[in-house]
Amino acid sequence: MDRATESARRILDLEAGINFRELGGYQTVNGQSVKYHKALRSAGLGDLTNNDIKYLKDYGVKTDVDFRSKDEIDKKPDRVPTGAKYVSLPVFVEDQTEASKIEDRVIPEIDFDPHDGYNHMLDVYRNMITEDQARVAYRRFFDELLGNSNDNEVVLFHCTAGKDRTGMGAVFFLYSLGVPLPTIKQDYLLTNQASKIYVANVLKQVEAKDPSLVESIKALLTVNESYLDVAQKAIEETSGSLDNYIRSELKVSDNEINDLKKIYLLK
């Protein structure tokens, strides 16, 4: 299967869900493979149709980890599949990514220069690495991953757009399993393909209202290798390496990493 076909297969075909993706099938440095039907990443669950919820239930979703802030949750609570446990783990006190504000109105009321979305996102990625609340959220995320030991039971983790807070969650998770960084980067950038139609629709409306903001809003709505590079740099400054960061800042022990590999990798 070529890369484009495999990427398309990862994107779940929901009626109203954006950027829902399977994390199974990725190869580790040791040639093992991540199990399917164990971990999904996505954007918000607030707009899902009844068919979508049934689809996720049948898919095996047993835990819904929500990285959004309290304000985002209050505005648009998740529609949780029947029988699934809901876990709130806010990465930020309030949504620094602005994704929830763009959901409300095409040109959001934001507290930075509206023409500077790109640099704002660089700050967001730095903060995801350096802020205590983010570290606590990601540590607890590992607790939920470790508790997901039954076969064909799925942890779904998400934020509003499923790209930044969720993106870093996927980086930490996949790296701890031994998936190489180039593959992790490829998964991270897949957001731009998975959200393409949604982003194009929003930018069309921005163009009609204020063309000067198109590039800035696009920076808020998409992912960029530079964002991940800034996170990587902050990780190196904090801990020396991603490996050290997961162990020392997120407090994930060697035993826990071995347990994760037993749960999520094919034998």
C-alpha angles and dihedrals in degrees: 000000000000121000095256092052092046091049091050090050090055093059110086115225104231126163096232106004119105125208097001107164140178116228096197123110100041113135122232126219087261092055095254120133133228112246120248119236093033107089134022130179123202152149121261125322096210097098099043118134122229088257090054092051091050089048091054092046090051089045088062103255106169101157129041112196111194116198094184127115122256091256092054091048093049091051095048117010119200120261097227121205113249112273095016123125116235117218122185113207107164111202091194132027087234131011105278092174092067089219093126092050091053088052089058099045133004095236104039126214099244134176098227134061102297089216092059105066093135096059090041089058091051088057091049092055092048090051093050088062101039106036119094094222091056092050092050091049093050092046089054089047087061089052089057092046090051091051093056097085102135117099118256092012113126135214108207115196126187151149127197101292097016094230116089112027088026090043092057090045088056091048092054093043098046094042091052088056091053099256107154119249096245089057091046090051090051090053090048093052092047086082089078091059095041094050097036098114094043092049093046091053093050093046091051089058092046089051090055093050105035119353091189089071098052097097093044095050089045088057089054094047101046138051125245133193088234090063091057091044090056090050090048091050091050089049091052091048091049101041111359095247144018088251091056092043093056091048102039105029101030091035095224107160128216089250091053091049089052089050091050090053091051091051101042107028127076112244 
